[in-house]
């Protein structure tokens, strides 16, 4: 991940391919060093996490990297998400929860067949587990699901 500085203008993101396309009459070595890139005012950007990867209430937007000493660092702005975006994210998350739940139910279907070797209190434990899985969507927050424990 790179950026290009042209006077007071920064082009980001920028790639080695962009450099080659802008300099068709230049022959570049197979391995392009940072010092060669710098001679074209191309600088590596140090990746950083936004720190808000799992927060459905915030919008994370990557902006032009900032110069810290002699290193450009990936930078983000964090803002409050609007209600429509939050609701859409929650809907997507609920869909993921239901998909996980459905997989767990499918994996335990065998416990309910008539010819299953499970009976008595063990069968009751599996039935309780499966009902708890079905009730997952009664929880209020798809980002904080309490999953039932699978019977032994």
C-alpha positions as CSV (number, residue, x, y, z in Angstrom):
1,X,0.0,0.0,0.0
2,X,1.5,3.3,-1.2
3,X,0.8,6.9,-1.7
4,X,2.2,9.5,-4.1
5,X,3.1,13.0,-3.2
6,X,2.9,15.7,-5.9
7,X,3.6,19.1,-4.4
8,X,0.8,19.5,-1.9
9,X,-1.4,16.8,-3.5
10,X,-1.4,13.2,-2.1
11,X,-2.8,10.4,-4.3
12,X,-3.9,7.5,-2.1
13,X,-4.2,4.7,-2.6
14,X,-1.4,4.3,-5.1
15,X,0.3,1.2,-6.5
16,X,3.5,0.1,-8.2
17,X,1.3,-0.6,-11.2
18,X,0.1,3.1,-11.2
19,X,3.8,4.1,-11.2
20,X,4.6,1.8,-14.2
21,X,1.5,3.1,-16.1
22,X,2.5,6.7,-15.6
23,X,6.1,6.0,-16.7
24,X,5.7,3.7,-19.8
25,X,9.1,4.7,-21.1
26,X,10.9,3.7,-17.9
27,X,12.3,0.3,-17.4
28,X,11.9,-0.8,-13.8
29,X,13.8,-3.7,-12.1
30,X,11.9,-6.8,-11.0
31,X,12.3,-5.9,-7.4
32,X,11.5,-2.2,-6.8
33,X,13.1,-0.9,-3.6
34,X,11.6,1.7,-1.3
35,X,14.4,4.1,-2.1
36,X,13.6,3.8,-5.8
37,X,9.9,4.4,-5.1
38,X,10.9,7.5,-3.0
39,X,12.8,8.9,-6.0
40,X,9.4,9.0,-7.7
41,X,7.8,10.5,-4.5
42,X,6.0,7.2,-3.8
43,X,5.9,6.2,-0.1
44,X,4.9,3.1,1.7
45,X,1.9,3.4,4.0
46,X,2.2,1.5,7.3
47,X,-1.1,-0.4,7.9
48,X,-3.0,0.2,11.1
49,X,-6.3,-1.1,12.5
50,X,-9.1,1.3,12.9
51,X,-9.9,-0.3,16.3
52,X,-13.7,-0.3,15.5
53,X,-14.0,-3.4,13.4
54,X,-17.0,-4.8,15.3
55,X,-19.0,-1.8,16.3
56,X,-22.2,-1.6,14.3
57,X,-22.9,1.9,15.7
58,X,-19.9,3.5,14.1
59,X,-18.8,4.2,10.5
60,X,-15.2,3.7,9.8
61,X,-13.7,5.6,6.8
62,X,-10.2,5.3,5.7
63,X,-8.8,8.8,4.9
64,X,-5.4,10.0,3.6
65,X,-2.6,8.6,5.7
66,X,-0.8,10.9,8.1
67,X,2.9,11.5,8.2
68,X,4.4,10.4,11.6
69,X,8.1,11.2,11.6
70,X,9.3,9.8,8.3
71,X,6.5,7.1,8.0
72,X,3.0,7.5,6.5
73,X,0.4,5.7,8.7
74,X,-3.0,4.4,7.6
75,X,-5.6,6.7,9.2
76,X,-9.3,6.5,9.7
77,X,-12.2,8.7,10.8
78,X,-14.8,7.3,13.1
79,X,-18.3,8.8,13.0
80,X,-21.8,7.7,14.3
81,X,-23.7,5.6,11.8
82,X,-27.2,6.6,10.8
83,X,-30.2,4.6,11.9
84,X,-30.8,3.0,8.5
85,X,-27.2,1.8,8.4
86,X,-27.3,0.4,11.9
87,X,-30.6,-1.4,11.2
88,X,-29.1,-2.9,8.0
89,X,-26.0,-4.1,9.8
90,X,-28.1,-5.6,12.6
91,X,-30.2,-7.4,9.9
92,X,-27.1,-8.8,8.3
93,X,-25.7,-9.9,11.7
94,X,-29.0,-11.6,12.6
95,X,-28.8,-13.5,9.3
96,X,-25.3,-14.7,10.2
97,X,-26.6,-15.8,13.6
98,X,-29.5,-17.7,12.1
99,X,-27.1,-19.4,9.6
100,X,-24.8,-20.5,12.5
101,X,-27.8,-21.7,14.4
102,X,-29.2,-23.6,11.5
103,X,-25.8,-25.3,11.0
104,X,-25.7,-26.4,14.7
105,X,-29.3,-27.7,14.4
106,X,-28.4,-29.6,11.3
107,X,-25.4,-31.1,12.9
108,X,-27.5,-32.4,15.8
109,X,-30.5,-33.7,13.7
110,X,-29.2,-37.3,14.1
111,X,-30.0,-37.1,17.8
112,X,-33.8,-36.9,17.1
113,X,-34.1,-39.8,14.7
114,X,-36.1,-42.8,15.9
115,X,-33.1,-45.1,15.4
116,X,-30.7,-42.8,17.3
117,X,-28.7,-44.5,20.1
118,X,-29.6,-41.6,22.5
119,X,-32.4,-42.0,25.0
120,X,-33.5,-40.9,28.5
121,X,-32.0,-37.8,30.1
122,X,-29.4,-37.6,27.3
123,X,-32.2,-37.3,24.7
124,X,-33.8,-34.6,26.9
125,X,-30.5,-32.7,27.1
126,X,-30.3,-32.7,23.3
127,X,-33.9,-31.6,22.9
128,X,-33.3,-28.8,25.4
129,X,-30.1,-27.8,23.5
130,X,-32.0,-27.8,20.2
131,X,-34.8,-25.7,21.6
132,X,-32.3,-23.2,23.0
133,X,-30.8,-22.9,19.5
134,X,-34.3,-22.2,18.0
135,X,-34.8,-19.6,20.7
136,X,-31.5,-17.8,19.9
137,X,-33.4,-15.1,17.8
138,X,-35.3,-14.2,20.9
139,X,-32.2,-12.5,22.3
140,X,-32.0,-8.8,21.9
141,X,-28.5,-8.2,20.5
142,X,-27.1,-10.1,17.6
143,X,-23.6,-9.0,18.5
144,X,-23.8,-10.5,22.0
145,X,-25.4,-13.9,21.6
146,X,-25.3,-16.4,24.5
147,X,-25.0,-19.8,22.7
148,X,-26.2,-22.9,24.6
149,X,-23.6,-25.6,25.4
150,X,-23.7,-28.7,23.3
151,X,-24.6,-31.8,25.4
152,X,-21.7,-34.2,26.1
